[in-house]
């Protein structure tokens, strides 16, 4: 059984188990992710010296899009699969040793990654 199968709650050869989401808790988590990604994109935009870098701008756009997806899921009825897809879309912009001057961006990035990781975990009330 692979990692994604375990995260999605799939076992060996049997039917996929049904997981009933705690929608109120999931909406709170989605809002936390949305707000964290918005804050991260805002911090990244403030670095005018890096805005000339197409990769930097693309990462900001990516965070904006994922924040928008989180908002749409929060306003609708999210599924486990949609939540997992969203959580796995959040990837770091700053990897490895943090360059001087990007400490605040890196800290906000860690907050966003932690919010995404919380979404990927089953909540106690969601156990099969």
C-alpha positions, 0 to 999 in steps of 0.5 A: 500500500502506497503513501497516497493510498494510506492518506486516502484511507485505502487498504488492500483489495477491499472497497474504499472505506467511507470517511464522513468529514467534519465539515465545520472543522474542515472549513476552519482549516480551509480558511486558515490555509487560505489566509496563510497563503494570502499572507505569504503572497502579500509578503512575497509581493513586498519584495520588489527586488525579487519581483523581476524574477519570473519564478518568484512571480509564478510562485505568488500566482500559484499561492493566489490560485491555491488560496482561491481553491481553498476559498471555493472548497470552504464555501461548498461541500468539500470532499476528502479527495478535493482536500487532499488534492489541495493540500498537496498543491502547497509547495515551498518557495524557499527551500534549504537555507533561508537567504538573508532578508527572507526570514519573514517569508520563510516563517509564513511559508512554514505556517502555510505548509503546516496548515496544508499538512493539517488538512491532509490528516484525518480528524479524530471524528473522521475515523472509519 
